[in-house]
Amino acid sequence: MKSISQQVRVFISSTFVDMQKERDILIQDVFPVIKGLCNKLGVVFNMIDLRWGITEEDKAESKVFELCLDEIQQCKPYFIGLIGNRYGTILEDYNRDLEEKYGFIKENRGKSITEIEMILGALNEKNRERVGRGSEQHKDG
């Protein structure tokens, strides 16, 4: 098994409805190229797209939000945030223990799951110095 330093885990964040095509392009066209380059360097490349991998049990036990945050944390510093025309679902009810685990959640109550993912993955205090290294693309429509 490869050590942590020999792995790249990338989390993809967006609202699911309006960014399907962009997610598919990443998965079908972009990530295979990156995976090939990583393989040549002896690095394991994994992308995390939670459109898959969420079980009915996770949904029933309201673990989806925590699972998202945990995956983002494990993927840092590799995070791709896709912003489209939708704001995303505002989670009214979640396990309050998450506020202890992820302290920033309490001050961001009332924001969408996607915005909270963006804050954790790219925009929090520890990540702000890296944000300038990102790329911005715009989609019409």
Solvent accessible surface area in square Angstrom, and as a share of the most:
residue,aa,sasa,rsa
1,M,233,1.04
2,K,82,0.35
3,S,59,0.38
4,I,146,0.74
5,S,103,0.67
6,Q,74,0.33
7,Q,40,0.18
8,V,27,0.15
9,R,58,0.21
10,V,12,0.07
11,F,4,0.02
12,I,2,0.01
13,S,1,0.00
14,S,7,0.05
15,T,13,0.07
16,F,93,0.39
17,V,103,0.59
18,D,27,0.14
19,M,8,0.04
20,Q,73,0.32
21,K,146,0.62
22,E,41,0.18
23,R,3,0.01
24,D,48,0.25
25,I,78,0.40
26,L,26,0.13
27,I,41,0.21
28,Q,123,0.55
29,D,87,0.45
30,V,59,0.34
31,F,10,0.04
32,P,68,0.43
33,V,95,0.54
34,I,61,0.31
35,K,99,0.42
36,G,30,0.29
37,L,102,0.51
38,C,16,0.09
39,N,90,0.46
40,K,170,0.72
41,L,142,0.71
42,G,28,0.27
43,V,30,0.17
44,V,50,0.29
45,F,10,0.04
46,N,57,0.29
47,M,53,0.24
48,I,26,0.13
49,D,8,0.04
50,L,19,0.09
51,R,51,0.19
52,W,135,0.47
53,G,64,0.61
54,I,33,0.17
55,T,70,0.41
56,E,129,0.58
57,E,111,0.50
58,D,29,0.15
59,K,108,0.46
60,A,88,0.68
61,E,86,0.38
62,S,84,0.54
63,K,92,0.39
64,V,46,0.27
65,F,10,0.04
66,E,51,0.23
67,L,50,0.25
68,C,9,0.06
69,L,0,0.00
70,D,32,0.17
71,E,29,0.13
72,I,1,0.01
73,Q,88,0.39
74,Q,116,0.52
75,C,2,0.01
76,K,57,0.24
77,P,65,0.41
78,Y,96,0.36
79,F,34,0.14
80,I,49,0.25
81,G,32,0.31
82,L,31,0.15
83,I,141,0.71
84,G,27,0.26
85,N,110,0.56
86,R,128,0.47
87,Y,112,0.43
88,G,22,0.21
89,T,93,0.54
90,I,72,0.36
91,L,51,0.25
92,E,139,0.62
93,D,113,0.59
94,Y,21,0.08
95,N,79,0.40
96,R,112,0.41
97,D,102,0.53
98,L,6,0.03
99,E,28,0.12
100,E,158,0.71
101,K,109,0.46
102,Y,19,0.07
103,G,52,0.50
104,F,34,0.14
105,I,0,0.00
106,K,124,0.53
107,E,140,0.63
108,N,10,0.05
109,R,116,0.42
110,G,49,0.48
111,K,69,0.29
112,S,0,0.00
113,I,38,0.19
114,T,19,0.11
115,E,52,0.23
116,I,9,0.04
117,E,12,0.06
118,M,18,0.08
119,I,26,0.13
120,L,7,0.04
121,G,0,0.00
122,A,25,0.20
123,L,80,0.40
124,N,28,0.14
125,E,127,0.57
126,K,167,0.71
127,N,8,0.04
128,R,135,0.49
129,E,127,0.57
130,R,52,0.19
131,V,66,0.38
132,G,76,0.74
133,R,192,0.70
134,G,58,0.56
135,S,96,0.62
136,E,132,0.59
137,Q,153,0.68
138,H,157,0.70
139,K,101,0.43
140,D,141,0.73
141,G,85,0.82
